Amino acid sequence: MSRLAAIAEGFREFYYAPYRRTLARAQRDEEDLFMMLVMSEALGVPNPASYYTLELLPIVFENFHSWHRRMGMDRSPLDSISCC
């Protein structure tokens, strides 16, 4: 790593470090909202975009367990998905 690249990385870390937790929380909140929109049809909430979100379900299932735990549900709210 060149000296200039190391200095640039140091400055980047200096400015990013105070906001790391805030940015991580914002990203997690955005992912939770996305998960809720994608899973709304399965939860019984009508979703006008269900046709477009159907193809996203396989991707969402990987993160389903951590999502429903963050939402305060001890067990999966869906009978078809038993992750716990």
Contacts in CASP RR format, 6 or more apart in sequence:
PFRMAT RR
TARGET T0000
AUTHOR 0000-0000-0000
METHOD contacts of the structure
MODEL  1
MSRLAAIAEGFREFYYAPYRRTLARAQRDEEDLFMMLVMSEALGVPNPAS
YYTLELLPIVFENFHSWHRRMGMDRSPLDSISCC
1 9 0 8 1.000
16 23 0 8 1.000
28 70 0 8 1.000
31 63 0 8 1.000
31 67 0 8 1.000
32 67 0 8 1.000
32 70 0 8 1.000
32 71 0 8 1.000
35 60 0 8 1.000
35 63 0 8 1.000
35 64 0 8 1.000
35 67 0 8 1.000
37 47 0 8 1.000
37 49 0 8 1.000
37 53 0 8 1.000
38 53 0 8 1.000
38 56 0 8 1.000
38 57 0 8 1.000
38 60 0 8 1.000
39 60 0 8 1.000
39 64 0 8 1.000
39 67 0 8 1.000
40 46 0 8 1.000
40 47 0 8 1.000
40 50 0 8 1.000
41 47 0 8 1.000
41 50 0 8 1.000
41 53 0 8 1.000
41 54 0 8 1.000
42 78 0 8 1.000
42 80 0 8 1.000
43 77 0 8 1.000
43 78 0 8 1.000
47 53 0 8 1.000
61 81 0 8 1.000
64 76 0 8 1.000
64 81 0 8 1.000
64 83 0 8 1.000
65 76 0 8 1.000
65 83 0 8 1.000
65 84 0 8 1.000
68 75 0 8 1.000
68 76 0 8 1.000
68 77 0 8 1.000
68 83 0 8 1.000
74 84 0 8 1.000
75 84 0 8 1.000
76 82 0 8 1.000
76 83 0 8 1.000
76 84 0 8 1.000
END
